[in-house]
Amino acid sequence: MDIVIHSHHATVSEHMRKQAIRQVERAATRIPRTVEAIIRFEEDGATKRVMLTLCAPKHHDLMGTAEGRFFGPAITAAIARVMTQVNREKRETGHASARTAARSHRSAK
């Protein structure tokens, strides 16, 4: 998996970059065959913003954005938003496969 980090008018420490990479790698394990992750750090005065995009085949691009006074809580909130999307996709896919199985079971009778 490729991880791309962009800093737009922001000074991001090496420790924060490593922490973001660790969190993204952990989140990517929940999505099969994640190809790319893009992390954008933006700073506008006292507001810090993190935008996270995970790309995987057969999935929509999963995007999460969060703001805060510091990058640490913002990256955590952005990952939480992406994980919410992952859980929603898994839940919807599970219902669809259950419906398909029920239909095939009914047609077999």
C-alpha angles and dihedrals in degrees: 000000000000117000117198120192121197124188114197112190088329136118108217120185122229090244091056091049091052092046091051091049092050092050093047092049090051091049092046091061088071092058117066116237099358106192105184142008123197120195118189121191116196130180125196109173108297093347117095118194130192123193118190127191125184119192125198134158116262090019134092113247105273111223132186129179128187138169133204146139091271135032095235098066091037094057090047092052092046091052090048089055092050091048090052088057091048092052091047092052092048091049093049092046091050092053092048093051091046090052091049091050091049091051093050090047091052093047091051091062 
